[in-house]
């Protein structure tokens, strides 16, 4: 039972689970399309990260678009500590949607990672902050006020790796490592974590048998990988 586990404990345990393992477990649990597109990639090497999603929607504020009030400072004040910022831009590609000062402000608000379908700048400065970033591109160009944070703490979608888009709601668990980023729906947070941790043990036992000289087919048959996984 995990009733006494705090959100920070939950995030810490998720950060120890490879995204590939979570992808396998979610697929068997009935949620196979939770991996975000490979286009949202890491441009600097940083440790794995995990935390509940804090979702925002950014919109164009210039170029003939309707006026948008920028909620950037509200974002810093309302951000929940130990969360991952999910910034949906609708595929904006003309400039950076954030840079080092935004990342520093978010770090002060307790942010543990940023994922966006836009781009960013100040790569080295953000990496020096220890802030994991996943974005679609790097550019030196500032948005110059063209983009605004228009909605806070809302359900958004980002491009998916295998199928269309992935819906992300506030509180879903976002996990990232060198392989990519995955979203675990709230309805399965404890179930998926428990089953993923068990799968890690099973795969380690299988690998140990193979490394000891056992036939690979025998090793796999001796260690059923997915029979314990529950649907969510």
N, C-alpha and C positions, 0 to 999 in steps of 0.2 A: 504494500500500500504506500502511496506517496502523498497522503493528505497533509502531512506536516512539512512538506518540501516547499521552500520559498520560491518565488519567481526567479530570483538570482541563482538559486541552486539548480533549477530546471534549465536555465540558459547555460550554466556552466557544464552541465552534463551533456546537453545537446552539442556544445562546442567540441566535445571529445568524440563525437560520432561522425565518421566520414560522410560527406554528402552522397557518395555512391551507395553506401549502406542505406541511408534514408530513402534514396530513390527506389532501391529494390523493395524495401519494406512498404513504402507508400503504394507502389504498383500492386503488390499482393494484397494490400489492405483496401483496395478499391479506389485509390486516388493516384492514378498513374501519370498525371500531367502537371506536376507541381514544380518541375525544374524550370528556372528562368532561362531565357535565351542566352546562348554563348556570346552574343553581341555585348552583353553587360559583363565586361571582363575586368580583371585586375591589371593595372598598369604599373604596380609596384608590389614587391613581395612582402606580405604581412601575415600574421598568424590567422588561423581560423577564427570566425566570430559567430555568435548566436545571440538572439534576443527577440523579444516580442516586437512586432511591427508597429511603428508610428507612421501612418500613411498621410501623405499630402499630395495635392494636385496643383501643379504649376501651369500657368497659362500665359500666352503672349499678352503683353500690356501695351504694345505699340504696333505700328504697321497696319493701321486700319481696324485692329481688333477693338471690341468694346472695352471701355475703361474697367480696370481691375484693381481693387485695393490690395496692396502687397502686405501679406500677413507674416512677413519674415520675422519681425521682432516678437510677434505673438507666438510664433513657432518656438523660439528659444525659451520663452517663459512657460509655455504649456507642455513642452517636451517631457516625456516620462523617462526617468533615469533607467539605464541599462537596456534601452530600446534601440532598435535599428531603424534609421530613417529610410522610408520608401518614398521616393519622389517620382511621381508619374508626370511626364511632360507631353505625352502624346507623340513622342518621337521627334521632339524639337532638335534641330541639328545645325543652327546658325552660329551658336557661340556657346561658351560655358554657362551652365546654370548655377554653378557654385565654384568657390575658390577657397583659399586658405583661411581667410577671415570667417567665412561662413562655417567651415569645418571646425575652426577653433571655438566659435560660439556654441556650436552643437556639442563639442567635446565638454565644454564647461557645463552644458545642460545634462550631461550624462549619456550622450550618444555613444554606442559601441560599434557602429558601422553605418555606411551609407550605400544605398543601391538606387540607381536612377537609369532611366532609358534615355537620358540626355548626356551631355558631356561636362567635363570640368577642366580646371587649370590649376597651376601651382602644385603639380604632382609631388615634387620633392618636399615642399613645405608640409603638405598634408600627410605624407608618409612619415615625416619627422614627428608629427603629432601622435603617431601610432594609430591613426584612424584608417581602418579598412575601407576601401572604396571599390565599388563596382560600377562602371559606367560604359557608355558606348564609344566614347572617343575623348581624346585630349585636344585642347586648343588653347592658344594664348589669348583668344578674344574674349573680352568681357561681354556680358549680355547688354550692358549699357542701359539697364532699365527696361529691356524688351520683354523680360520674363518676370512674372510675379507669382508668389505663393498665394494661390487663390482660395484653397480649401484645406482645412486641417482636420486630422483624425477622421478620415472618410475611407470607405472602401474604394480601392483603385484596381486597375489591371496593368500588368506589364507583359511584354512579349514572352511567350513560352518557348521552350526548346523543342518540344515535340508536337505541340498542338495549339495553334492560335495564341491565346493569352492565358495568363494565370491571374485569377482573382485573389487579391490580398486584402484582408480586413484587419483593422486594428486589433492587436493581440495575437494574431497568427505568429507562429515561430519562424523566424528567418535564420537560415544557417548557411554560411559560406566557407569554402576552403579553396584549395588550389584547383579543384575540379569544376567548381561552379557554385551556384546559389540555388537553394530549394526552400519552399514554403510549406510548413506543416500546419494544416488547418487546426483551429482551436479545438474542434470537436474530438480530435485524436491526439492531443498533446501527450498525455501520459501513456496511452496505449502504444503509440508509435515509438516513443522513447524506450519503453520497457522492451518491446519486441526488437528494436534495433540493437540495444545493448546485448540482448541474448544472441542475436545473429552474429555480432562481433565475436562472442565466445565460440560459437559453432564454427565460424570461418577460421579462427585461430587454431582450433583443434584439427580441422581438416588440413590446414597448411602444415601443421606440425607433423601429421602422418605422412604427407607427401615428402617433406624435407627429410624424414627419417627413412625414406626409401620405399614407402608403401605405394602400390599401384594407385594412380589418381582415381580411377573409376571406383575402386574399392573404398578409398578414402571418402569420396563424395557419397557413396551409398551408405556408409557408416554414420554419416552426419547429415541428416535431413535438414536442409537450410531453411525452408519456409513453412514447415508444417505448424509452427507455433504462432504464426502471424494472424492477428485478428482483424476483421474488417471494421472500418470506421464509417 
